[in-house]
Amino acid sequence: MKTLHVSAGGRGERIAAYISSIRPFLPKHLLPIPTEGKTILGEIIFKAYTHFEEITVWSSKETYPWIALALENLMPVRVRVDAEMTGPLGPMVRVLLATRQRTFGCAGDFYCDFSWREFERFHDAHGLPISILVARSVSAPGGARFHLNKSNITKWERVEKTTKDDRINIGCYIIDPVPEVIAGLEVLKRHKEDPFFDVFVHKKMVAGYDPDTLGFNVNVAEVYEHLLHALT
């Protein structure tokens, strides 16, 4: 069964004050946007429906009641609690290590107009075991940018501010369980993004899929406002 693992457990500390001013206690993943999915998380699920047989949304204990209520009538979606709270990579990596099968995962707080079908075709074509979705975005404080040689990611770095010309990690992953990937993941104590990229970019095992559309990581208020402007 082809399953997408969506990580929606983050507390959204950098955007929490902004959310409190408009709708207190709302998880950032449920911020409204003017699309068919109605919310950021809803749009992620909407875009995934045609490519996956099942979608698992991983929440925290705090966000579970909100997210479970918002998604209760959607099939084939199930909501589970990520007790370890290891970020967007954590749930999918644990699943990959348990099943030893190709695994799909994404963060629950982004917007990008792309096709999972085309993303997987790209993954099948380039021959590397890991693919991530990268895209240009709006300038934003903090974040990571990726350098590509054709589709291969050659370098990544944390920066104080990204620019509109940088390709940033939108937060979508396809990972194949080849032996070197399994070995690398088993050594990482916690599956956070920084050590993940430190290990696998250095080994030239990561490709970047650029759908040639803007992507938005909605973790600060200004990015959310830019997104609303772009969609209206």
Backbone bond lengths (Angstrom), bond angles and torsions (degrees), N, CA, C in turn:
res aa  C-N    CA-C-N  psi(-1)  N-CA   C-N-CA  omega(-1)  CA-C   N-CA-C  phi
1 M - - - 1.459 - - 1.525 109.77 -
2 K 1.322 116.25 128.28 1.463 120.51 -179.63 1.532 108.91 -84.68
3 T 1.336 115.43 115.31 1.462 120.97 -174.99 1.523 110.71 -120.38
4 L 1.326 116.11 138.92 1.465 121.62 171.65 1.520 108.17 -101.06
5 H 1.336 116.47 129.24 1.460 122.24 177.54 1.523 109.00 -103.33
6 V 1.333 115.87 114.56 1.465 122.08 -176.91 1.516 108.65 -106.77
7 S 1.340 117.02 123.16 1.456 121.12 -178.55 1.527 109.88 -94.01
8 A 1.326 115.74 113.36 1.467 120.38 -177.58 1.523 110.54 -130.00
9 G 1.319 115.96 44.27 1.463 119.56 -177.15 1.512 114.49 -107.47
10 G 1.350 117.42 -4.27 1.461 120.39 -176.21 1.518 112.73 -64.61
11 R 1.319 115.77 147.69 1.465 120.71 -178.17 1.529 112.94 -80.83
12 G 1.326 116.74 -18.33 1.457 119.14 178.92 1.511 113.17 65.82
13 E 1.336 116.69 45.56 1.466 120.13 -174.45 1.520 112.88 -60.84
14 R 1.346 117.96 -35.61 1.469 120.07 -176.69 1.525 112.95 -75.19
15 I 1.319 116.89 -15.28 1.465 119.62 -179.45 1.530 111.33 -117.50
16 A 1.334 116.72 1.94 1.465 121.18 -173.97 1.525 112.98 -60.96
17 A 1.334 117.77 -43.18 1.475 120.23 -178.25 1.527 110.40 -63.19
18 Y 1.326 116.38 -39.85 1.463 120.64 179.20 1.528 110.34 -64.76
19 I 1.326 117.21 -45.87 1.464 120.23 -179.52 1.524 110.62 -62.68
20 S 1.343 116.72 -40.59 1.467 120.38 179.92 1.517 112.13 -60.24
21 S 1.338 115.88 -29.51 1.463 119.18 -179.13 1.529 112.37 -75.67
22 I 1.345 117.71 -18.60 1.466 119.06 -179.60 1.533 112.32 -113.14
23 R 1.332 117.57 -37.37 1.462 120.53 178.67 1.524 109.29 -155.98
24 P 1.333 117.60 89.49 1.470 121.48 -175.10 1.522 113.13 -53.19
25 F 1.331 114.78 139.75 1.466 125.23 174.46 1.534 114.42 74.56
26 L 1.328 118.45 -2.44 1.454 119.99 179.17 1.533 110.05 -68.60
27 P 1.341 119.51 128.61 1.471 119.62 174.14 1.530 110.06 -63.80
28 K 1.328 116.91 143.50 1.463 120.04 -177.39 1.527 111.89 -59.10
29 H 1.327 116.85 -27.16 1.464 120.93 -178.50 1.529 112.10 -65.87
30 L 1.338 116.67 -19.66 1.461 120.90 -178.26 1.528 112.37 -104.49
31 L 1.335 116.93 16.82 1.456 119.32 173.54 1.522 109.30 -61.42
32 P 1.331 117.74 135.60 1.473 119.60 -176.54 1.521 112.88 -74.15
33 I 1.339 115.65 142.77 1.462 121.89 172.35 1.530 107.91 -138.68
34 P 1.340 117.33 150.76 1.472 120.59 -176.47 1.531 113.12 -82.19
35 T 1.328 116.87 69.05 1.462 122.80 178.69 1.526 108.07 -134.25
36 E 1.321 116.62 177.24 1.467 120.15 179.48 1.528 111.72 -63.62
37 G 1.336 116.74 -29.02 1.459 119.95 179.27 1.514 114.22 -78.56
38 K 1.338 118.17 -13.78 1.475 125.82 174.77 1.525 115.18 73.65
39 T 1.327 118.06 -35.87 1.465 122.06 177.09 1.526 108.49 -129.84
40 I 1.339 116.73 169.65 1.462 119.74 179.37 1.526 110.19 -59.43
41 L 1.326 116.79 -49.44 1.469 120.37 179.95 1.527 110.93 -66.31
42 G 1.314 117.16 -40.07 1.456 120.61 178.74 1.514 112.42 -60.44
43 E 1.338 116.98 -37.81 1.462 120.69 179.28 1.525 111.25 -69.86
44 I 1.332 117.02 -37.29 1.469 120.51 175.94 1.528 109.81 -59.29
45 I 1.330 116.32 -45.59 1.459 121.22 179.83 1.524 110.52 -66.61
46 F 1.325 117.45 -42.97 1.459 122.02 179.74 1.532 111.17 -56.44
47 K 1.343 116.59 -43.56 1.458 120.58 -178.85 1.532 112.28 -72.52
48 A 1.328 116.90 -19.37 1.466 120.52 -177.13 1.523 113.20 -92.41
49 Y 1.329 117.52 -16.55 1.459 121.40 -173.29 1.526 114.16 -51.87
50 T 1.327 116.96 -45.40 1.462 119.30 -171.84 1.531 113.33 -76.43
51 H 1.329 117.71 -11.59 1.464 119.63 -174.75 1.524 113.45 -109.39
52 F 1.321 117.84 -17.44 1.465 120.55 -174.66 1.524 111.07 -122.03
53 E 1.331 114.65 144.63 1.464 119.92 176.36 1.524 111.15 -81.08
54 E 1.328 116.42 -22.79 1.460 120.84 -178.22 1.523 109.06 -148.79
55 I 1.324 116.88 146.38 1.465 122.46 176.29 1.517 107.22 -128.23
56 T 1.330 116.68 121.22 1.460 121.75 176.64 1.518 108.77 -107.28
57 V 1.317 116.11 122.93 1.468 121.45 177.92 1.523 107.77 -102.61
58 W 1.318 116.11 121.30 1.461 122.25 -179.03 1.527 108.80 -97.87
59 S 1.324 116.48 118.78 1.459 121.28 -178.19 1.529 109.40 -114.21
60 S 1.326 115.45 175.63 1.467 120.16 169.27 1.526 108.10 -94.15
61 K 1.327 117.44 171.24 1.468 119.63 176.83 1.525 110.54 -60.65
62 E 1.356 115.81 -35.23 1.459 120.22 -177.44 1.533 112.10 -71.06
63 T 1.334 116.29 -39.41 1.462 118.66 -176.27 1.528 112.95 -89.31
64 Y 1.328 117.36 -11.91 1.463 120.04 -175.32 1.535 113.94 -54.71
65 P 1.340 119.58 -48.88 1.477 118.05 -177.14 1.526 112.34 -59.89
66 W 1.325 117.55 -40.17 1.464 121.32 179.99 1.528 110.71 -65.39
67 I 1.328 115.01 -49.40 1.467 119.53 -173.73 1.524 110.87 -71.10
68 A 1.335 117.43 -40.88 1.461 120.11 178.56 1.525 110.67 -61.39
69 L 1.332 117.05 -40.39 1.460 120.53 178.84 1.530 111.21 -66.33
70 A 1.334 116.06 -41.87 1.471 120.24 -178.22 1.520 112.04 -66.26
71 L 1.337 116.91 -28.99 1.472 120.37 -173.64 1.524 113.30 -109.40
72 E 1.337 118.03 7.73 1.463 119.91 -169.18 1.527 114.16 -62.30
73 N 1.322 118.10 -25.71 1.466 119.77 -177.90 1.528 113.07 -100.03
74 L 1.334 116.87 7.37 1.459 119.83 -178.08 1.525 110.52 -96.75
75 M 1.295 116.11 130.66 1.462 121.75 176.19 1.530 107.87 -122.05
76 P 1.316 119.92 143.25 1.468 128.28 3.74 1.535 111.18 -98.54
77 V 1.322 116.90 67.47 1.464 121.30 -177.89 1.523 109.21 -102.33
78 R 1.328 116.21 136.47 1.461 120.13 171.17 1.514 108.60 -129.27
79 V 1.312 116.73 147.36 1.467 122.31 -178.30 1.520 108.46 -112.28
80 R 1.333 116.07 128.47 1.462 121.77 178.57 1.520 109.15 -129.20
81 V 1.315 116.45 158.93 1.466 121.26 179.52 1.521 109.67 -93.38
82 D 1.330 115.55 129.28 1.467 121.37 174.44 1.526 107.46 -90.81
83 A 1.325 116.46 92.36 1.465 121.30 -174.83 1.522 112.24 -63.39
84 E 1.333 117.26 -27.86 1.465 119.95 -176.00 1.528 112.36 -85.20
85 M 1.322 118.20 -17.50 1.460 122.82 177.31 1.528 111.47 48.92
86 T 1.314 116.69 58.54 1.467 121.30 -175.38 1.521 113.23 -101.46
87 G 1.313 117.56 20.73 1.457 119.45 175.69 1.509 112.56 82.30
88 P 1.360 116.83 -175.60 1.459 120.86 -173.05 1.517 114.80 -61.00
89 L 1.328 117.75 -27.39 1.462 120.01 -179.00 1.526 113.58 -85.47
90 G 1.318 116.92 -24.38 1.456 120.72 -171.82 1.516 115.38 -54.65
91 P 1.345 118.79 -58.30 1.474 119.06 -177.55 1.524 113.23 -59.59
92 M 1.341 117.23 -44.06 1.461 118.13 -176.51 1.522 111.75 -68.63
93 V 1.319 117.38 -33.24 1.464 120.10 178.87 1.526 110.42 -68.76
94 R 1.316 117.24 -41.17 1.470 119.55 177.78 1.530 110.77 -62.94
95 V 1.335 116.36 -39.43 1.463 120.11 177.65 1.527 110.34 -65.06
96 L 1.335 116.69 -44.12 1.468 120.41 -179.36 1.526 111.06 -60.69
97 L 1.335 116.90 -43.96 1.461 119.80 -179.06 1.528 111.09 -67.17
98 A 1.329 116.93 -29.99 1.465 119.94 -179.70 1.531 112.22 -79.69
99 T 1.329 117.10 -35.77 1.465 119.93 -173.12 1.521 113.61 -100.74
100 R 1.365 116.29 -23.89 1.473 121.16 -175.33 1.530 111.02 57.22
101 Q 1.346 116.15 37.81 1.451 121.20 177.84 1.529 109.50 -124.62
102 R 1.350 115.88 159.87 1.468 119.65 174.69 1.525 108.56 -51.91
103 T 1.335 115.77 133.29 1.461 120.09 -174.64 1.524 109.98 -127.14
104 F 1.331 114.92 140.61 1.460 122.74 -179.44 1.527 108.64 -116.18
105 G 1.322 116.26 136.15 1.459 118.42 178.45 1.506 111.43 -152.55
106 C 1.328 115.71 160.65 1.459 119.88 176.24 1.513 109.58 -157.75
107 A 1.319 115.40 162.64 1.454 121.81 171.40 1.522 108.28 -74.64
108 G 1.323 116.88 164.50 1.455 120.78 -179.08 1.505 113.60 -106.76
109 D 1.351 116.23 17.53 1.472 118.59 -174.65 1.533 112.14 -134.08
110 F 1.338 117.04 42.17 1.461 119.40 -179.47 1.521 109.90 -131.82
111 Y 1.321 114.95 163.59 1.464 120.64 169.67 1.520 107.95 -134.18
112 C 1.326 116.41 130.63 1.461 121.36 173.69 1.526 107.56 -157.93
113 D 1.305 115.99 133.93 1.466 120.13 179.86 1.530 108.21 -85.94
114 F 1.318 116.63 94.49 1.465 121.87 -178.25 1.515 108.86 -145.86
115 S 1.323 115.72 167.74 1.464 122.31 179.88 1.525 109.96 -112.38
116 W 1.336 116.76 125.83 1.460 120.06 175.15 1.532 110.70 -62.43
117 R 1.332 116.29 -33.40 1.466 119.76 179.08 1.527 110.65 -62.01
118 E 1.341 116.57 -46.55 1.467 120.65 178.87 1.523 110.88 -67.71
119 F 1.313 116.59 -36.20 1.463 121.10 177.75 1.529 110.07 -61.28
120 E 1.339 117.28 -43.80 1.462 119.34 179.68 1.528 111.46 -70.35
121 R 1.322 118.34 -34.72 1.467 120.22 175.24 1.522 110.36 -61.39
122 F 1.328 116.07 -42.85 1.467 120.95 175.77 1.529 109.87 -58.29
123 H 1.333 116.22 -45.32 1.463 120.76 -179.10 1.530 111.12 -60.98
124 D 1.299 117.13 -43.04 1.466 120.75 -179.62 1.524 112.09 -66.12
125 A 1.340 116.58 -27.35 1.464 120.25 -173.37 1.530 113.97 -84.87
126 H 1.336 118.79 -31.32 1.471 118.46 -169.68 1.519 114.67 -86.03
127 G 1.325 118.70 -19.65 1.456 120.41 172.44 1.512 116.72 88.49
128 L 1.348 118.83 2.18 1.463 121.48 176.37 1.524 109.60 -98.34
129 P 1.353 117.75 156.27 1.466 118.62 -174.95 1.524 115.37 -80.49
130 I 1.339 116.83 -12.64 1.474 119.46 -176.27 1.520 109.67 -128.96
131 S 1.329 115.88 132.77 1.464 121.20 172.81 1.518 109.04 -126.15
132 I 1.324 116.65 141.62 1.453 120.62 172.80 1.527 108.27 -128.42
133 L 1.311 115.21 154.96 1.457 121.14 177.32 1.520 108.37 -88.26
134 V 1.331 116.86 120.98 1.454 120.85 176.71 1.526 108.48 -121.31
135 A 1.315 116.97 150.38 1.463 119.42 -179.34 1.516 109.47 -159.56
136 R 1.309 115.32 160.85 1.456 119.71 169.63 1.518 108.12 -73.99
137 S 1.332 115.71 154.29 1.452 119.93 -177.36 1.519 108.93 -144.19
138 V 1.315 116.39 -164.91 1.457 120.36 172.31 1.523 107.87 -90.09
139 S 1.317 116.17 156.86 1.460 119.98 176.59 1.525 109.13 -62.01
140 A 1.343 116.43 134.49 1.468 119.71 -177.14 1.524 109.97 -147.94
141 P 1.337 117.02 150.49 1.471 119.73 178.46 1.515 111.44 -71.14
142 G 1.324 116.40 133.28 1.462 121.28 178.14 1.513 112.20 70.76
143 G 1.307 116.14 159.47 1.459 119.62 177.55 1.512 111.69 133.51
144 A 1.322 115.09 -176.33 1.459 121.29 -178.46 1.512 109.52 -126.15
145 R 1.333 115.49 145.14 1.471 119.45 174.71 1.520 109.00 -123.10
146 F 1.329 114.25 151.28 1.453 121.28 -173.83 1.518 110.11 -120.83
147 H 1.323 115.48 139.96 1.462 121.89 178.83 1.522 108.12 -106.29
148 L 1.333 115.33 131.23 1.459 120.03 -176.51 1.511 111.73 -118.64
149 N 1.335 115.85 143.65 1.456 123.44 166.85 1.520 105.29 -112.94
150 K 1.338 115.75 101.65 1.463 121.32 -166.54 1.533 107.04 60.04
151 S 1.328 118.21 -117.06 1.468 116.97 179.86 1.535 112.36 -100.11
152 N 1.328 117.77 -9.55 1.461 120.30 -176.87 1.529 111.10 -80.26
153 I 1.327 116.61 131.84 1.463 120.52 177.36 1.523 108.50 -83.23
154 T 1.318 116.15 120.42 1.464 121.60 -176.16 1.528 112.53 -99.28
155 K 1.344 116.54 -22.12 1.466 119.38 -175.36 1.518 108.28 -161.89
156 W 1.334 115.25 151.01 1.457 119.45 171.64 1.520 108.04 -140.67
157 E 1.324 116.96 154.64 1.467 119.93 -178.48 1.521 110.86 -155.63
158 R 1.331 114.93 145.70 1.457 121.70 172.08 1.525 108.62 -80.50
159 V 1.331 116.07 138.18 1.469 120.30 179.60 1.526 109.23 -132.93
160 E 1.340 115.71 156.07 1.465 119.96 179.30 1.515 111.49 -68.82
161 K 1.343 115.97 -33.19 1.458 119.84 178.59 1.515 108.81 -149.21
162 T 1.325 116.13 129.47 1.460 119.45 175.51 1.529 108.99 -84.38
163 T 1.324 116.36 159.06 1.463 120.33 177.83 1.524 108.94 -113.84
164 K 1.328 115.72 170.34 1.464 119.89 -178.22 1.529 111.81 -68.59
165 D 1.328 118.35 -13.72 1.462 121.13 179.42 1.533 113.10 -95.07
166 D 1.323 116.97 -9.91 1.464 120.17 179.09 1.518 110.74 -73.80
167 R 1.326 115.50 147.73 1.458 119.72 169.01 1.524 107.41 -96.26
168 I 1.313 115.19 119.63 1.458 119.61 -176.59 1.527 110.03 -108.99
169 N 1.322 115.45 160.47 1.459 121.44 176.72 1.526 108.06 -77.40
170 I 1.326 116.82 113.75 1.457 120.59 -179.40 1.528 110.91 -77.20
171 G 1.318 117.30 -23.67 1.460 119.73 175.22 1.513 114.83 106.87
172 C 1.352 118.20 29.57 1.464 122.18 176.23 1.519 108.86 -121.28
173 Y 1.327 116.48 137.55 1.457 121.10 -172.06 1.520 111.76 -135.91
174 I 1.327 115.40 145.18 1.463 122.56 165.03 1.527 105.86 -127.91
175 I 1.329 116.76 125.93 1.475 120.50 -176.52 1.516 109.50 -130.87
176 D 1.330 116.00 129.88 1.460 121.86 175.16 1.530 109.72 -98.98
177 P 1.336 117.52 141.88 1.466 121.11 -174.59 1.527 113.20 -85.02
178 V 1.331 117.43 55.08 1.465 118.86 175.67 1.533 108.05 -72.17
179 P 1.329 118.32 157.33 1.474 120.55 -174.15 1.530 114.25 -53.28
180 E 1.344 117.75 -40.53 1.466 119.01 -177.71 1.529 111.63 -68.42
181 V 1.314 116.82 -33.16 1.467 120.21 176.16 1.529 109.91 -68.71
182 I 1.331 117.11 -46.77 1.468 121.26 178.79 1.528 110.37 -57.24
183 A 1.330 116.40 -46.47 1.465 120.25 -178.89 1.523 110.59 -62.04
184 G 1.341 116.94 -43.51 1.464 120.57 -179.29 1.510 112.13 -64.78
185 L 1.333 117.43 -40.99 1.463 120.94 -178.70 1.526 111.78 -69.48
186 E 1.299 116.59 -34.96 1.461 118.96 -178.71 1.525 112.10 -69.66
187 V 1.351 116.12 -24.41 1.469 117.34 177.91 1.526 112.43 -81.43
188 L 1.317 116.66 -27.36 1.469 119.07 179.62 1.527 108.97 -71.34
189 K 1.331 114.91 122.64 1.465 118.23 -175.90 1.520 111.52 -69.87
190 R 1.331 116.57 -40.75 1.462 120.72 176.13 1.514 107.32 -129.60
191 H 1.292 117.23 139.08 1.458 120.39 -170.68 1.526 111.53 -90.50
192 K 1.323 115.49 61.35 1.460 121.24 175.21 1.524 108.69 -83.07
193 E 1.333 115.88 162.77 1.461 119.32 -173.76 1.531 112.59 -69.07
194 D 1.330 118.34 -40.27 1.465 119.08 -174.52 1.532 112.83 -59.65
195 P 1.342 119.66 -56.96 1.477 117.49 178.69 1.522 113.00 -62.95
196 F 1.333 116.87 -31.15 1.465 120.29 177.64 1.521 109.81 -58.60
197 F 1.331 117.39 -49.76 1.459 120.28 -178.83 1.526 111.69 -73.16
198 D 1.325 116.78 -34.39 1.468 118.63 176.29 1.526 110.37 -55.62
199 V 1.319 116.62 -44.47 1.465 121.24 -177.29 1.524 111.42 -72.31
200 F 1.322 117.04 -53.36 1.461 119.51 -167.18 1.525 114.22 -85.85
201 V 1.333 118.55 -29.13 1.468 118.96 173.17 1.518 109.46 -67.83
202 H 1.343 116.22 -41.02 1.467 120.59 178.60 1.533 110.67 -58.50
203 K 1.318 116.75 -34.94 1.467 120.81 -179.49 1.531 112.44 -86.75
204 K 1.348 116.60 4.42 1.475 121.82 178.78 1.531 111.48 57.72
205 M 1.323 114.46 46.95 1.456 120.39 -177.67 1.530 112.70 -113.89
206 V 1.344 116.83 9.44 1.466 120.00 -173.84 1.525 110.50 -122.34
207 A 1.317 116.27 131.47 1.468 121.97 174.85 1.522 108.70 -112.37
208 G 1.343 115.45 150.98 1.450 120.37 -179.58 1.514 111.67 -114.54
209 Y 1.315 116.52 123.39 1.461 122.06 178.85 1.527 109.03 -95.53
210 D 1.323 116.96 114.63 1.458 122.70 178.99 1.525 108.44 -104.57
211 P 1.341 118.43 109.18 1.467 120.49 -177.30 1.527 113.21 -78.92
212 D 1.348 116.85 2.06 1.460 122.10 178.79 1.532 111.72 63.45
213 T 1.326 116.00 33.76 1.455 122.23 171.50 1.520 107.61 -133.35
214 L 1.310 117.77 162.14 1.461 120.27 178.10 1.524 110.54 -71.06
215 G 1.331 115.71 145.43 1.455 121.35 173.26 1.513 109.68 -121.97
216 F 1.319 117.10 150.77 1.464 121.82 -177.75 1.516 109.61 -131.64
217 N 1.328 117.53 120.48 1.461 122.04 170.03 1.522 107.01 -93.32
218 V 1.308 116.63 108.56 1.463 119.82 -170.19 1.527 110.28 -88.13
219 N 1.327 115.46 71.00 1.464 119.73 178.53 1.528 113.23 -115.65
220 V 1.340 117.23 -2.81 1.466 121.41 172.55 1.525 108.18 -135.57
221 A 1.330 116.23 156.46 1.461 121.34 -174.02 1.524 112.26 -61.23
222 E 1.335 117.57 -40.59 1.465 118.49 -175.27 1.530 111.87 -65.58
223 V 1.332 118.11 -32.84 1.466 120.00 177.24 1.526 109.89 -68.52
224 Y 1.327 117.16 -41.25 1.463 120.41 177.58 1.529 110.93 -60.92
225 E 1.326 117.03 -42.18 1.459 120.06 179.64 1.524 111.41 -67.89
226 H 1.330 117.21 -37.19 1.467 120.46 174.28 1.532 110.67 -62.46
227 L 1.322 116.64 -40.06 1.459 121.36 178.72 1.529 111.18 -62.41
228 L 1.328 116.29 -47.28 1.463 119.94 178.56 1.524 111.03 -58.52
229 H 1.322 116.09 -41.24 1.466 120.53 179.28 1.529 110.31 -64.33
230 A 1.344 116.78 -40.99 1.468 120.91 -178.03 1.523 111.76 -67.37
231 L 1.329 117.82 -28.48 1.452 121.75 -175.80 1.531 113.72 -92.36
232 T 1.333 116.35 -5.26 1.469 118.84 -178.86 1.519 111.24 -114.99
